[in-house]
Amino acid sequence: MTDILRISVPLTAWLAAFSAVYGLQGLVCSQRWADAGLDLTAGRIAMMVAWAAAVALQLVFLLALRSPRFVSRSAFVRWVSLMLAISALVATLWTLLPVVTTSACL
């Protein structure tokens, strides 16, 4: 794994998960969701599953960066990649939590 991937992948995954979960919320609140025969309960479950998958993916990245197989030779890159992976995990938990805990459509 190159150093640029070690540094950029966790935050890029957070960005993709953020876009996907909030896009899913928009879809759940649209008429198309109801036209497909799905209710808000199914939408909430879908958003919870997407949130849990995003958190799990961030945990996998964090654990992979700590494993000897993917560790960088540079101590600086190792430190930066771990700090950014932790930041991406916290950002995933914090920014996507309102979708899971609040009402889906206002």
VEXKE-540181 format. One line per 3 residues: their letters; for each residue z, y, x of N, C-alpha, C, CB. Coordinates in pm, whole numbers. Glycine has a CB too. Example, Ala and Ser with C-alpha at 12.3 -4.5 7.8 and 13.67 -1.06 7.14 Angstrom:
as> 780 -569 1319 780 -450 1230 780 -330 1320 905 -447 1131; 708 -225 1285 714 -106 1367 787 3 1290 572 -60 1408
This chain:
mtd> 0 -116 86 0 0 0 0 123 91 123 -1 -98; -89 211 67 -95 330 151 15 427 110 -232 398 140; 45 515 202 155 609 178 127 702 60 180 692 302
ilr> 4 742 42 -27 832 -70 -3 762 -204 -174 880 -61; -29 632 -211 -1 559 -335 149 544 -358 -67 420 -331; 222 518 -251 367 507 -264 427 636 -323 430 477 -127
isv> 371 747 -282 424 876 -325 377 913 -465 384 984 -227; 252 883 -499 194 938 -622 198 847 -745 54 973 -596; 205 718 -728 192 628 -843 305 642 -945 187 486 -795
plt> 433 649 -907 536 662 -1011 522 787 -1098 672 662 -946; 492 901 -1037 477 1023 -1118 349 1020 -1201 477 1145 -1027; 245 958 -1149 123 943 -1227 147 851 -1346 9 888 -1139
awl> 224 746 -1327 258 657 -1438 343 729 -1542 332 532 -1387; 434 816 -1497 512 894 -1593 420 985 -1675 619 978 -1520; 326 1049 -1609 233 1137 -1680 151 1059 -1783 139 1207 -1580
aaf> 104 942 -1746 27 860 -1840 114 813 -1956 -35 739 -1767; 237 772 -1927 327 727 -2033 364 842 -2127 455 665 -1973; 388 959 -2071 419 1076 -2152 305 1106 -2248 447 1199 -2062
sav> 183 1106 -2195 66 1132 -2279 48 1024 -2385 -60 1143 -2193; 68 899 -2346 47 788 -2439 151 788 -2551 53 656 -2364; 277 809 -2518 382 803 -2620 371 921 -2716 521 802 -2555
ygl> 348 1041 -2665 335 1155 -2755 203 1150 -2832 345 1286 -2677; 99 1093 -2774 -25 1069 -2848 -3 968 -2959 -135 1021 -2755; 75 864 -2930 108 765 -3032 190 828 -3144 186 647 -2970
qgl> 280 919 -3109 355 988 -3213 262 1069 -3303 462 1080 -3151; 164 1135 -3244 67 1209 -3324 -12 1118 -3416 -28 1284 -3234; -47 1000 -3366 -120 904 -3447 -32 852 -3561 -169 787 -3361
vcs> 94 823 -3531 185 773 -3634 204 875 -3745 321 737 -3572; 206 1002 -3709 226 1107 -3809 97 1147 -3880 286 1229 -3743; -15 1093 -3840 -141 1129 -3903 -170 1041 -4024 -256 1119 -3802
qrw> -267 1082 -4099 -307 1005 -4217 -374 873 -4176 -403 1087 -4304; -433 867 -4060 -499 744 -4016 -402 627 -4004 -567 766 -3882; -277 657 -3966 -178 550 -3956 -152 491 -4094 -45 604 -3894
ada> -137 575 -4193 -114 528 -4330 -239 458 -4384 -75 646 -4423; -357 509 -4350 -481 446 -4394 -497 306 -4338 -601 532 -4355; -438 282 -4223 -444 149 -4161 -344 52 -4224 -419 159 -4010
gld> -266 101 -4320 -169 16 -4389 -37 3 -4316 -228 -121 -4409; -9 95 -4225 116 90 -4148 210 199 -4197 88 105 -3997; 339 171 -4190 438 269 -4235 509 330 -4114 540 203 -4330
lta> 602 419 -4140 674 487 -4031 764 393 -3953 756 601 -4087; 812 286 -4016 893 188 -3945 811 120 -3837 950 84 -4042; 689 83 -3869 601 23 -3769 570 123 -3658 471 -27 -3834
gri> 556 248 -3693 531 352 -3594 649 370 -3502 499 481 -3662; 769 371 -3558 889 385 -3475 902 267 -3380 1014 398 -3562; 874 148 -3429 881 29 -3343 778 38 -3232 860 -99 -3427
amm> 658 82 -3265 553 96 -3163 594 198 -3057 421 138 -3229; 654 309 -3099 697 409 -3001 812 359 -2915 737 537 -3073; 904 281 -2974 1013 223 -2896 961 124 -2793 1114 155 -2988
vaw> 865 44 -2834 805 -53 -2741 733 20 -2627 707 -147 -2816; 661 126 -2659 591 203 -2556 691 268 -2461 501 311 -2620; 802 320 -2514 905 381 -2431 970 277 -2341 1010 449 -2518
aaa> 1003 161 -2396 1065 55 -2317 969 5 -2209 1107 -63 -2409; 842 -5 -2240 743 -48 -2140 731 55 -2029 605 -72 -2206; 735 183 -2063 727 288 -1961 849 286 -1869 713 425 -2028
val> 966 265 -1926 1088 258 -1845 1084 134 -1757 1214 256 -1936; 1041 22 -1812 1031 -101 -1733 932 -85 -1617 989 -219 -1822; 820 -20 -1644 722 3 -1539 780 90 -1427 595 68 -1597
qlv> 855 191 -1463 917 276 -1361 1021 199 -1280 981 398 -1426; 1093 111 -1345 1189 27 -1273 1119 -67 -1176 1275 -53 -1371; 1005 -122 -1219 926 -208 -1131 879 -131 -1009 806 -268 -1207
fll> 831 -9 -1029 788 73 -916 904 99 -821 729 206 -965; 1020 131 -876 1136 160 -792 1177 37 -712 1252 209 -878; 1181 -78 -777 1217 -200 -707 1111 -240 -604 1237 -314 -806
alr> 985 -219 -636 878 -251 -541 886 -164 -417 741 -236 -607; 919 -37 -436 929 52 -320 1048 19 -232 938 195 -366; 1145 -49 -286 1261 -91 -207 1242 -227 -143 1384 -93 -293
spr> 1142 -301 -185 1121 -434 -130 1058 -426 10 1032 -518 -224; 1086 -522 95 1029 -520 231 876 -530 232 1088 -635 312; 819 -586 131 674 -603 128 600 -469 116 634 -694 13
fvs> 654 -374 41 587 -247 16 651 -129 87 585 -220 -131; 746 -154 174 815 -44 241 721 22 343 945 -95 310; 736 151 356 655 227 451 716 221 590 641 375 405
rsa> 634 236 690 684 240 828 753 372 857 570 218 928; 711 475 788 768 608 809 894 624 725 665 717 774; 1002 665 789 1127 688 717 1112 804 619 1241 717 815
fvr> 1035 905 656 1014 1019 567 939 977 441 937 1130 640; 833 902 455 756 855 339 841 763 254 628 783 383; 920 679 317 1008 589 243 1108 671 160 1084 494 340
wvs> 1167 774 218 1263 856 148 1197 934 34 1331 952 245; 1083 997 62 1013 1076 -40 967 987 -154 893 1149 22; 911 871 -124 861 784 -230 975 733 -318 784 666 -171
lml> 1089 702 -258 1203 657 -338 1259 770 -424 1314 602 -247; 1267 890 -370 1317 1003 -448 1221 1037 -563 1336 1126 -358; 1092 1030 -538 997 1056 -645 997 945 -750 857 1074 -587
ais> 1019 822 -707 1028 711 -803 1152 726 -891 1031 575 -730; 1263 768 -832 1384 793 -910 1361 910 -1005 1505 822 -818; 1296 1014 -956 1265 1130 -1042 1174 1089 -1158 1198 1241 -960
alv> 1076 1004 -1131 986 959 -1237 1060 874 -1339 869 879 -1177; 1154 792 -1295 1235 712 -1387 1321 802 -1475 1325 613 -1310; 1386 900 -1415 1468 994 -1492 1381 1075 -1589 1546 1089 -1397
atl> 1264 1118 -1542 1174 1194 -1628 1126 1109 -1745 1054 1246 -1548; 1100 982 -1720 1057 893 -1828 1168 876 -1931 1017 756 -1771; 1288 855 -1883 1401 840 -1976 1425 969 -2054 1528 801 -1900
wtl> 1424 1082 -1986 1461 1209 -2048 1353 1264 -2141 1493 1310 -1942; 1229 1264 -2098 1124 1328 -2177 1074 1243 -2292 1010 1364 -2089; 1091 1113 -2283 1045 1027 -2392 1156 986 -2487 979 904 -2334
lpv> 1280 1012 -2450 1393 976 -2536 1390 1045 -2673 1522 1009 -2467; 1349 1173 -2684 1346 1235 -2817 1251 1165 -2914 1305 1380 -2804; 1146 1108 -2864 1052 1038 -2953 1119 916 -3014 925 995 -2876
vtt> 1204 852 -2937 1268 730 -2985 1391 760 -3073 1309 642 -2866; 1461 868 -3043 1588 892 -3112 1582 987 -3230 1685 944 -3017; 1479 1069 -3239 1470 1164 -3350 1372 1115 -3455 1428 1303 -3300
sac> 1365 1189 -3565 1272 1150 -3670 1129 1163 -3620 1293 1234 -3796; 1046 1070 -3660 908 1063 -3607 825 1180 -3654 842 933 -3648; 828 1210 -3779 740 1314 -3834 824 1413 -3912 629 1253 -3926
l> 809 1538 -3881 885 1640 -3950 801 1709 -4053 940 1741 -3854
